[in-house]
Structures are given as structure tokens and as C-alpha cells.
Amino acid sequence: MVRDKQTDREEEMNKDERLPLFGTKVAKGRNLFRCYVASVFVGIILICLYRIIHFPSANGQVLRRWAWMGLFLSELWFSLYWFVSQFSRWNPIHRYTFRDLLSQRYEEVLPGVDIFVCTADPGIEPPIMVINTVLSVMAYNYPSQKLSVYLSDDAGSDLTFYALLEASRFSKLWLPFCRKFSIEPRSPAVYFSSNPQPNDHNPSTPLDWFSVKKAYEDMKNRIETTSRLGRIPEEKRKEHKGLLEWGYGATRQDHPSIVQILIDGRNGKAVDVEGQPLPTLVYLAREKRPQYHHNFKAGSMNSLIRVSSKISNGPIILNVDCDMYSNNSEIVREALCFFMDEEKGHEIAYVQFPQDYNNLTRNDLYGTVEFPSMDANGGPCYVGSGCFHRRDTLCGMKYSKERERGWKGENNRENREIATVLEESCKVLASCTYEENTQWGKEMGLKYGCAVEDIITGLSIQCRGWKSIYCRPEKDGFLGVAATTLLQSLVQNKRWSEGQFQIFLSRHNPFIYGHKKIPLRLQFSYNRYSMWALNCLATLYYVTVPTLCLLNSIPLFPEMSSLWILPFAYVFLAEYSYSLGEFLYSAGTIQGWWNEQRAWMYRRTTSYLFAFLDTILKLLGFVELSFVISEKVSDEDVSRRYEQEVMEFGSPSPMFTILATLAMLNLFGFVWGVKRVVMDAQLRALELLAIQLILSGVLVLVNLPLYQGLFFRKDKGAMPTSVTYKSVGLALLASAIALY
């Protein structure tokens, strides 16, 4: 009987071992989507037929012929881009994990995880925000002795180092507090702001809660006071040897390597207030010299890869931006369910989590961008934050079925070099000259020479035979700070689209670089984003030329009584109705969807336009590659208007001049068109120009917040007077030329 019970237990254990650690399910509504795509495709074919069959004759219709041809080319481009986009949407899937099975099988042999947090400017990325991100990843529900956290400070700022020093001390209170009460989220700033009072009935909770909150507030005050001073007081410099690394004459762009191990996880004395081990915590400021190109974030990441290989050498690497705090303490285990799955885990190079935001308004004023739908086509792209990597794949390893499975590259805890010796030896790995005549930035680490180094790095990993996974758990893994002004949003999208367009025009174009290496549908999925910038030309044409022709009564669309109006109406209504339904199904709002449409139009006419022009100028050698850091903080007035969903202008940017000019042009065209229809007793003008009038009217509705900023608002977020004068003048000039 005892033997039978033992046999049953063994069979049960073997059964558990055969169960996968993650599953995949197909999204609902796939067949409905495919029917919709087929019907829209038929509509597009009919529109193209109309353009060809009804091409204006040459008799006295020169302007109409040229306008018609341009509109036809724009519609051909929209059709091509729509076709490319469907590849990434054709087969949507969702992933889910079984963390309990992971714990049952592998709790004693979980791999080491090295976590990289990157910051580059203490003015734009305040140290208190940075250390809240650091503390959130230090407090994962994961064996602390297997976690190592690295902060890369590309500004080489002693203010950031001081903040990290303070965080290393506070972590001795914060980590046991999180464990004891299962705190979520584990960013102190977010937790205390969302929980102004202890919410546990346990009598000991309030005492712990108030003591930990007081310790956090004291630390925050010390860090912010030092940041306001802009320097470390002399008495504080004596608190740690690392503060003596900043010698006289060191600047942001000219300083030696600085490596400081603030918590040495190998040391048995590195424990919290309850005697539990702490994660390793390391500060890194790589060497910078004016005569050496530092390759922006990619260079920073590559230095982190090398330095961490010497100190901890965790086989899994997580990298997060300094404003993307961890919102889910189980996220490491979520990722490991993919890597450690017995059947498919050995194929997976990286697991990408979504970039979500904690400050989005209810209706998402400026719209956000996400890349989920590539998963079923071979894997998502790497988007630079919230991504878990195999260390080997980042270092250039190719996928092989014969590759040995397992996690023998455990944390480098057996390295017995004392911390000071280790710090000195790591400085060489972060020097300016280390990468000379090596494959770093080419075949090893993140790739150089592109504004979106993350995208091109992920593509190269997939081209070496690896697969990737997109995972959206029920509880968001990472939350960051979204743009709170229109200009921030447009500049950020300009950088993304510029980098993507550089890839499209380079040898790394997925159709060329990925030929016979990744599936064709994945190549198309990548190019959906690589072709962002090219949308600017067709969109600009569509929002200007029909309006200019409306002013001169030149019809460019079918008459209202013609059956040819049906494909135009169907494609328009089907596309936007399905988009709205999809948005509402994803817990969005109608106003949020409308804001999204406005955001896409603004991006296409400004961000993508400047990205297109800058890329061409770079190819011609007129400008150099640059990197713009997005603002992470806003003043109180800006934040208040953002929370009220009032669009922020307030800057005389050329982007705003373009947007305002287009808005005024469509307003003039719409008013003129309405006047002409009202004055036409036989309604012939309405019959001929109805679609152009509707198009201008829709654009006027889209631009209502812009008109408010131009003429009705008096706050600091209103459109500058100079932009108002320029836009009105340019729109009047264009209208006058069209009329006469």
C-alpha cells in the first residue's frame, strides 16, 4: 500500500513536470476581423478603379488633373500602408503563465537576474524619481541573493550617486516592510501617495507604516535639498568613499569611469533590519571624453553588460528606464515562466512587457503607442525598457537546437575579490577605449548608429534564430511617465519615427536584413513601424489639397448621387467604426478614441515630417545623429491643465506653426464651402463638393482644442501670439493663391 502511494506521488510529479509553464490563446473576434479586412480591401480596389476610370481629361482641367493624380498617389500609399499593417493584426494572441508550477519545480535553482536602470540627466530625470525605480526593482518577490541592481548614470552626477547611497540605506527598512505586508506597488513614492493611511487591521501595521513613511520622507527631503543646492555639502562627502570620486574639473562629458558597489550581496553582512540578505546594488558612470563618441543609451547598456558580467554575471538581464518603476513584484517570475519552460523556453531570447503609464488621463489626451500584435508573427520588437533578456543573446550568441539547456551561468557569487578591487577592475570595462577594435555595438551588445538602438538590436537577435515573447499580465508590470504636453509627445514620436525610418533606409531594413532569417509576416510587421515617417507626405497632401480645391470649386471625389460614393463611404465608416469598437473593447472611451485620432494626425503632419526631413539630411551628411531625452517632470500649472485634459501649447515651436496653419486653412476652406453651398439655390455645389466639405468639417472638429489655444485661452498653455500671426498669415496666403 505504501509503495502504491509512493508510485502515485511520483506519477503526479512526472505529470506536473510535463505541464508547460505558459500558455497561448487566440484573441476573440479573429474571424470577424478577417471579414472586415476582406470587405475593406474590396472597397479600396473600387476606389482605385474610380480614380483610374474618372481621371480628368486634359481639356482645361490642368489643376484638377494634377490634384487628382496627387490624391490618387496618396490613396495608393494609404492602401499600401493599410495592407502592411494587417500582417501584424491578422493573428492576435495572448500569453498567460503558471507561476505556481515554476515555484514547485525550480524554486531552489532559480537563475540570477541582473537589473539595469538607466538615467542620463538629473535635471530632466530627478534623482528622487530614479531611486524610487531602483527601490521598486530591489523589492521583487524573488530571492534577494539572486538579484543585482545596476544604476547607469550617463550624466556622471554626484547628486544621483548621493541619492542612490541614501536609497541603499533606506532599502534595509523598505524591503522587509514590503515582504511583511505584501506591499504593491513597491515604489515608495507611488505606494505612500496612493495609501495616505495604513489600511491593514493588524495592530502592528500602523507603527511600521508610520515609521517607514517617516524614514522615506526624511530621505526624500535630504535628496531634494541636495538637488536644489546643485552640489553635495562637504560634510556629506565624508559619508562614503564613492563621493570622493568626483574630482575637480570633472564634467558631464569629460570624466573617468566610476564604479561603486554600494551593497555587496556576496558579503554575509549585507542584510536588512530583519537579518535577510539584500540584493547587490552598483553605481556606474562610464568614462566619457570629448574626443570619443559615447553612443548614447546603447553605449551605456553595453558598459552595464560588461561590468555586470564581472560582478554578478546573472544569466537573465532586465533593463528599465529610470522613470518606469516596477508595478508588479511577481514580474520576474512571470518572465521566467517563458525562459524556463521545458518545451519552448530554450528558443526564447527576450520577453517584452508593455510600456504603460501611471499618469494617463481618463481619455488619454495625447495618445500612446504600443507594439503587441507582432507576437504571433515571430515575436515582438524590443522597445528598450521593461524587457528581460538572456545575457548570451545580448552578447551575440546564435540560436542552435543543439545548445545545452539549463542555467549554469549562475550569479558570480563565488568571485571572492574584495569590493574595492572589483570596482577598480570594472573601471577598465567602462572606459572609452575598451570597445576599440572589438565587436561591441556591431555583433555584441546593443547596436550603434541608430536613434532606436533597441529596435535594431531586437531585430538582429531574431535574425540569429531566436524568438521573443510579448506578455501583458493582469497586473501591469511597469508604469512610467507619459508626456504631459503636446510638444513633449510630438518630439518623442519624432525620435521614434526618425529611428524607424533610418532602419527602413539602411541595410537593416527587415525585408533585406531579415530575408530568409525571420518569417515574411514578421518582416511586414516591423516595416509597419519603419514606414511611419513616410505617412507624412500623403497625410499632408490629404489635409491641404482637397481644401484648397474646395476654395476653387474643383471636385476631387464622386458626386453625392453617384454610386461611386459608396466605396469611399464604406471604407471610411468601416475603418473608423471598427477602430472605435476595438478601442471601446479595450476599456477606452469615445473621447479617448477621438483624442487618439487627433494624436495620429498631429504626429503624421509634424513628428513624421520632421523625422523624414532629418533622416534625409543625415543621409546627405548635413546633420549628425542626436538623442533627445524626454522631460519627466512638469510644473504645477502644466500638470493641473494636463489632469483637466486641457491641451498644452505654450511654445513657439515650428511644429505648432504647421499644425496651426493647417487648422486655419481647413477652417477657411470649410467656411468658404458652406457659404458657397448656401448661396447655390440649385445645390449643385453641394452635389459636387460634399465629400471635400465633410473632410474639411471633420478636420475643423479635430482641431477644436487648437482653435481654443489660438484665440480663446489666456493661460500660459495657450498658443503663443507669434504662432497665431504666422499661421493665420500663411493660411490666408495659401487661400488667396487657391482662389485667384
N, C-alpha and C positions, 0 to 999 in steps of 0.2 A: 504493500500500500504506500509506504514511504517512497519507494522507488518510482511508483506511478506518479505521485505528486511532484517529485523532482523532475521527472520527464516532462510533465505538463508545464512546469515553470520554464524549463529550457526551451520547449516548443513555443511558448508565449514570447520569450525573449527573442528567439530567432525570427518570429513573426514581426515583432516590433522593429527589428533591425532591417527588415525588408521594406518597411513603410518609408516613403520619401519624407524629406524634411520640409518640402514646399510643394505647393500645387499651383495649377494654372487653370483658369476658367475663361471661356469666351464671353465677351461682353454681350449683353442683351441687345436686341434690335438690329443685329447684323444684317439679316435678310431685308428688313425694311430699308436700311441704309443703302444696300446694293440696288434695290429697286429705284430708290430716289436718284442714285448716281446714274443709272441707265436712262432714266427719263430726262435728267438734266443734259446728259450727253446728246440725246436726240434733239433737244431744244437748241443746243449750241450748233449742231450741224445745220439746223434750219436757219439760224441767224446768219451763219456763214453763206448759205445759199442765197439768202435775201441780199446780202451785201454784194455778191457777185452778179446776180441777175439784174438788180436795180442800180448798177453802177451808173452814175450820171453821164450823160452824153457830153461831148466836147463843145456843143453849141452854146456859147455864152455862159457856161457854168464852171468856169475855171476854179473859182474859190470853192465851190461846192464839191468839185471833183477831188481837190486836194484835202479838204476837210474830211470827205467821205473815206478817202484812202487811209488817212491817219487814224480815223476811228476804226476802220476795218483791221488795221495792223494792231491797234490797241486791244481790240476784241480777240484777235488771234493770240496775242500774248496772254491775256487773261484766261483764255481757253487752255493754252499750253500749261500755264501755271496751275490751273484748276486740275488738269489731268495728272500732273506730277504730284500734287497734294493728295490725291486719292489713294496713292500707294501706301502712304503712311497711315491712312484711316481705314483701309479695306478690311483689316482683320484685328480689331482691338481686343486685347486680352487683359486680365487682371491676375496678379500673383498674390498668394497667401502662404503663410508659414506655420510651422508646428514647433514652437519654441520648447514645449514640454518634452517632445521627443529628443530635441537637441540636448537638453539638460540630462535626460536619462542616459543617453549614450556617451556623451563627450564632456561632461562637467569637469572631470579630472584632467582632461587633456586639451582644454580649450587653448587656441593659439594666442600668442601675444599680439596686441594691437597698438600700433604707433599712431598717434593722432596729431595732425599738423594743423595749426591755426595760423593764418597769415594776416599781417597788418602792414600798412605802408605809410601812414601819416597820422600822427597823434592829434593833429588839428581837425582832420576830417573824420577820423575814427578814434573817438575819445578813449583813453586808457581804461576808464571805468566800464565802458561797453565791452572792450576787448577781454578784460579779466572775468566778466560775467559769462562770456562764451567759454573761456578756459575752465572756469569752475563747473559749468554745466556738463562738460565732457569728462572732467575728472570724476564726477559723481555718478558715472554709469553703473547700472546694476550688473557688474562684471568684476571678476577677481582683480582687486587693485594692483596686486603684484604683477599682473599681466597687462597693465595699462601704462603707456608712456606718452606724455603730452609735451609737444614741442611748440613754442611760440616763435615764429619767424617775424622779426621786426625789421622791415626793409628801410625804415627811417633811421635805424640805429639810435633810437631815442632813450636817454636815461630816464625820462618820465614814464615810458612804457615798462622799462625794466623795474623801476621802483613799484609800479602798480602790480606787476607780477610777483614781486617779492612780498608785498602785502597780501596778495591772494594766496601765496604758498602758506602763509601763517594762518589765514582765515580758514583754509581748507581743512585744517585739523579739527575745527568745530563743525564746518558745513557738511562734510562727508558723513560723519556718524549721525548727524541730525537728519540727513536725507534717508539714510538706511533705517533709522529707528522709526520714522513716521511715514516712510514710503512717499516722500515729497515728490510732487510733479507740478510744474516743470522744475528743473534743478538749476536754473539760472536764478541767483538770489534776487536780483532786481525785479525780475518778472514775477517770481513767487510772492515776494512781500507786497508788490503793488497790487496783485490780484487777490491776496489774502491779507487784508489790513488788520484782521484779528485772528487769533488761533481758533480753529474750527473743529477741534477734537475734544471729546468729553473726558478723555484721560486727564486726571488731575495734574499729572506731571508735565503735560504738553505746554500749558501757558508759561511755566517757568522756563522751559527750554526755548520756547518760541521767542519770548521777550529777550532772553539773554543772547540768543543767536542774532536776532534782528538788531539789537544794540551794537553787537560786535561788527555787523555788516555796515551799519550807519556810520560808526566810528571810522572804519576802514575807508568807506566812500568819501567821508569828509577829508581825510588825510590825502587821498589820491586827488580829489578835485581841487583842494587848496594848493597842492604842489603843481597841478596842471595850470591853474590860474597864474601862479608865480612864474611859470615857464622855466623853472630850474629846481634842482634838488638842494635844499639848505645844507650847509657844511656839516652840521651836527648829525643829519640823517645819512650822509655819505659814509659815516663810520659804522653804520649798522650792518653792512655786508661788503665783502671784498669786491663783489662784482661792480659796485658803484664807483670803484677806483679805476675801472677800465676806461672810463671816458676821460681821456687826456685833453690837454689844451690844444685847440686848433682842429679837433675832430668835427666834421660837418656831416650832414645827411648823405652827401655824395662823395665824401672822402674820409674814410675811417677804416681801421683794421677790423679783422674778424673778432667777434666777441661771442664766446660760448660759456654759459654758466649753468651748472646743474644745481638748481635750487632745492630740489628734493631728489635724493639718490635712492631709488626704490630698491637697490641691491643692499642697502645698509639696513640692518635689522633695527636700527634706532629711528628710522624714518616711519613714525607711526602717528596716528591721530590721538585724540584725548581718551579714546577707549582702548588704545593699545593695538589697533588694527593697522596693517600696512597701508601706506599711502602710495599713489601712483608716482612714477618718476616725472619730474617737471623740469624742462630745459628751456632756457632762453637762448636764441640765436640771432645775431645780427651779422650777416655775411659781409665780407670785406667789399668795399666799394672804392674805386679810384676813377677820377675823371677820364682817364685815357682808355678805360675798359668799359665795354657795353655790358650792362648788368642783366639784360633780357627780362626785365620786369618780373611778373609773378612766376613765370616758368623758371627763371633763374633761381628764384627763392625756393621753389619747390624742389629743384634738383639739389640744392645745397642741403635741404632738410633730409632728402633721401640718403645722401652720403653720410651726414652727421649721425642720423638715427641708426644707420647700419653699424656704426662703431659703438654706440652706447647701448641700444636695446635690440635692434635688428628684428622687430616684430614682423612676422610674415604677412600680416594684414596692415594696410595703411588707410586711415580715414583722413581726408582733408576737408576743412570747413573754413569759410571766410569768417573774419572776426566779428561780423555782425549777424552771423547765422548761429544762434545759440541752439543747443540740443533741447528739444521739447519732449523727448521720449527716452526714458532711461533704459529701455529694453532694445534700443535700436541696433546695438552691436550684435545682440543675439539674433535679431531679425536678419541682419546681413549674413551671419554665419550659417543660418539655415540654408542659404544658397551655396555658399562656398563648401560646406561640409556634407552636402547631400551625396550619398554613396553612388548614385547613378549618374548625375549630371554635374555635380559640383566641380569636378576636375576640369570642366570645359569653361568655367566662368572666370573672367578676368576682373570684372568690376561690377558692383551693384550701386546703381544710381538712385538716390532718393529725391523726391521733388524739392524744388525751391519754393517754399511757402513763406508767407509774411504775416507778422503779428499786428501790423498797423494798417491793414487794408480797411477802407471804409466799407459800409454795408453794400454800396453799389460800385465798389472798385473804380474810383474816379478816373484813373489813368490807364487801367487795363494791365494785365500781367501776361507773361509768355511762359508756356510750358511745353515740354517735349516728350509726352508719354507714349504716343502712338507708334513709335518706332520699334517697340519691344518685340512684337510678333514678327517683325521683318528681319530679325537677326540681332537685335539689341539696341538700346538707346544710346545716344551720344553721351559723352562725358561733359558735364556742364560746369566743372571747376569747383564745386562745393557740394557737401553732403554726399560724397562718393567714397565707397570702400573699394580698395584695390588690393590685388595680390602684389606684394613687393616685386616678385620675379617679373611680372608682366610690365611693370613700370620701368624695370631695368633692361627691357628689350628681349625677354625670353619669348621664343616662338612656341605655339601650341603643338603638342605631339601626343598621340594616343598612347605611346609607349612611356610617356613621362611618369615617373614614380609619384604615386598619390600619397597624401599624408601631409603632416605639418612638422617636419623635423627641424625646420628653422625656428625653433622656439626662441623666446626672448633671450637676449645675450646676458642673462643674469650671472653666467659663470665668468664673465670678464671681471677679473679681480684688480684691475688698475684702479688706483685711488682716483677720486673725482677730479682733483686738480690736474693730475697727469692726463686724464682722459680729456679734459677741457682743452689743454694745450695741443694735444694730438689732433683734436677735431678742428681746430682753427685752420689747419692746412687744408682740410676738406672743404672749407667755406671760403677759401682765398680766391682772388680774381684770376689767378694763373692756373688753377688746378685743372680747368677744363680744356686748356690749350692742347691741341693735337690729340683730342680724345673724341669719343662718340657721344658725349653728353650733349643734349639738345638736338641730336640727329637721330641716332638709333637707340639711345639710352635716355631715360627720364622724359620729362615733358619737352616737346619740340619748340624750337625757337623760330623767330621770324614772322610771327603771325599774331594779330591782336586777340585772337581767340585760340590760345595755345591749348586749351582744354579740348576743344572740338577736334582739332587735328591730331592730338595725342590719342584720344579715344578711337578715332578712325584708324590710325596706324596699328593700334593694338588689335582691333578687329581684323585688319588685313593680315595679321600674323596668325590668324586661325582661331582666335579666342572669341567667346561670346560674352554678352553683357546682359544685365537684368535691370528692369525698372520696377521698383517696389514702392507702392503707396500704402502703408499700413493704416489701420483705422485711426490711430493717433498720429498726427503729423510728426515726422522725425526731426525736422529742423525748421526754425522760424527766423526770418530775417527782417530787415527794414526795407520796405518798398519806398520808391520815390514819392516825395510829398509835394513836389512842384512839377509843373508841366515840363519845364526846361530840363530838370534832372532826368525825367523819364525819356525825353527825346534824345538827350546826349547819350544816355545809357544804351538806348536802342541803336543809335548811330554807331557806337563802338561795336556792338554785337554784329550788326548787319555789315559793317565795313570788314570785320574779320572774316565773316562768312563769305563775302564777295571775293576777298583775297584768295580764299581756298578755291572758289569756283574758277578763278583765272590762273591758278597755279598748277603745278604738276600733281598736287594733292587733290585735284578735282576728283570726287568719288567715282565718276564714270571712267576716269583714267587710272588713278591710283588703286581703286578698288576692283578693277577689271579682273574677273576670274578669281578674286580673292574673297569678296563678300557677295551675297545674293544681289541680283539686279534690283529687287524691290527695296533693299536697304540703300543702294546707290541713289535711287529716286528719292527715298525718304530724306537722305542727307541733303540732296540738292533742293528740296523744298525750302530749306533754310538758307542754303548758299545763294539762292536766287532772290532773296528778299530785296536786295538793293535795286535789282533790275525792275521791280514793280513801280519805281518812282516815275519812269518815263510815261508808261501807259496811263497811270493814275493822274498825273499832271495834265496829260492831254485830255482825259475824260472830264476833268473838273473845270477846264478852261474853254476848250474849243466849242463844245455844244452851247455853252452860254454865250460866247462871242457870236456864234452863228444865230442864236436866238435874237440877239440885238439887231442883226441884219436880216431877220426873217428867212434864213437859209435852213430848210428842213433837212435833218440827217437821220430821221427814223421813220417807220411806216406811219401812214395816216391812221387816225382812230377807227375809221370804218373798214380798214383793210384787215384781212385775216392774218397778214404777216406780223401784226402786232402781238399775236398770241404767243409765239416762241419767246419774244422779248419779255412779255409779261410773266410767262410761266417760269423762265429761268430766274428772273428777279425775285418773284414771290416764293418759288420753291427753295432757292438758295437761302434767303433770309428767314423764311419760316422754319426751315429745318435747323438753321443756326440758332434761332431763338428757342426752339423746342429743346435742343441739345443743351443750351445754356441753362434753361429753367430746370431741366432734369438733373443738372449738376449742382442744384441748390442755389443757382443765381437768381437775379431779379430782372424784371423787364428793363428798369432803369440801368442796371448793371450791364445788360446786353447792349443797350443804346450807347452807353459810355465806351464799351468795347469797340463798337463800330466807329465812333469818333476817334478813338485812340489809333485804330489801324489807319484811318485816313490821314491823320496828322503825321504818323510815322512815315507813311508812304510818300507824302509830299515834302517832308523836311528831313527826318533822320536818314531815310534811304537815299534821298537826293544827295545830301552831303557825303554820305558813305560812298556813293557811286563816284562822285567827283573826286573825293580824296584818294580813293583807290586808283583811279586813272592817273591822277597827278603823281602818286607814289611810283606807279609803274614807269612813268616818264622821267622820274628822278627829280621832281620839283619839290617834294616834301618828304620827310622822314617818318618812320613808324613812331607812334607815340602811344602812351597809355594814360587814360583819364580815370582817376579814382572817383567813384560816385560819392556824393555827400551823404553822410549817415545821420546828421543832426540838423534840426531846423530851429529857428527862433520861435518864440511862443505864438506870435501873430500868425506866422505861416502854418504852424501846427493846428491852431484853432480853426483857421479857414479850411484846412485840409479835412479836419474832422467834420466840419459843416458841409463838406463836399462842394466848396467854392473853388473854382479853378484858379490856380496861381500863375500870374504872368510876371509883372514887375521888373522885367529885364529887357533892355533894347537889343535882344538877340536877332540876328538875321533870320533865324528860324521863325520867329514871331512875325517878322515883316512879311515873309512868304505866306504864312497862314492867314494873316490879316488881309493881305492883298487879295488872296483867293476868296476869302469870305466876302469882302466888299464887292468884288467882281460879280459873284453869284447873286448878291443882294441887288445890285444894279440891274443885272440881267433879268432876275425874277420880277422886279417891279416894272421894268420896261415891257416884259412879256405879258404881264397881267393887264397893263394899260392898253397894249395892242389888242388883246382879246376882247376887252370891254368895249373898245371903240369900234370893233368889227361887228357890224349888225348881222352879217351873214354867217358869223362864227367860222369863217374859212381859216383864220389864223389858228383857232383852237384845233381844228381838224389836222392842220399841217404840223403844228409846233407843240402839241400836247405833251409828248414824252420829254422834250427838252425843257418845257416849263416845269413838269413834275420833277425832273432831275435837279434843276436849279432850286426848286422849292425844298426838296429833301436836303440839299446842301446848306440851304439857309437854316433849316431846323437843326441840323447837326452843329452849326456854328453859333447857336444862340448864346452859349457862355462866352464866346469870343466877342460878340457884339456888346454884351454887358461889360466886358473888360475894356472895350474900346470907348464906350460912350456913357455908361451909366454908373460905373463904380468909382468911388473916390478913395478907397483904401490903398495901402501900399502894394497890394497884389494886382491892382488894375494895370492895364496895358499902358506903357509909357507914352507920353504925348508925341514924342518923335516918331514912334512906330505908327501911331494913328495918322499923323500927317503924311508919312511916306506911303502907307497902304492906300489911303483914300486917293492920293495923287496918282499913284501907279494904276489903280483900278479905273479912275476917270480917264486917264490917258489911253489905256487899253480899250475902254468902251468907246471913246471918241474915234479911235482908229477903226474899230469894227463898224461903227455907224457911217463913217464917211470915207 
